[in-house]
Amino acid sequence: MTNTNRQNAIELLTTELNRPEWDEPIVCRVEVDLPAWLSQLAGGRDWEVYSEAEEETCISFAMRQGSKLTSKLAEVTLYHNGYAIVDVDGRFLFDGSLTSGANDCAHLTYYHADSGEKITLN
């Protein structure tokens, strides 16, 4: 590598590492369409949330499908780090990351922490 090429490579690396926009705090939000996701996992339609509980590390949703006599019950726990657990009628149907890109019902959105402005990634 010539001295000029080495200097150009160092300048490019320095420019990429010293980007002020990369120093801003960012909030990542996972948005999940719970009824559609449960329809994919457990089948059926018309899933509804009937209660929710928030803790320091997660939020849990109690959901049901159908009438009270023939209903399926589900508990969906979404952890703040993007992990999720889904239990339907005592069977675990999902235990993994929502952020892996394999879930059509979950979407990652990024925001500037200071302004709340949405960040569009290319």
Secondary structure, 3 states (H helix, E strand, C coil): CCHHHHHHHHHHHHHHHCCHHHHCCEEEEEEECHHHHHHHHHCCCCEEEEEEEECCCEEEEEEEECCCCCCEEEEEEEECCCEEEEEECCEEEEEEEHHHCCCCCEEEEEEECCCCCEECCC
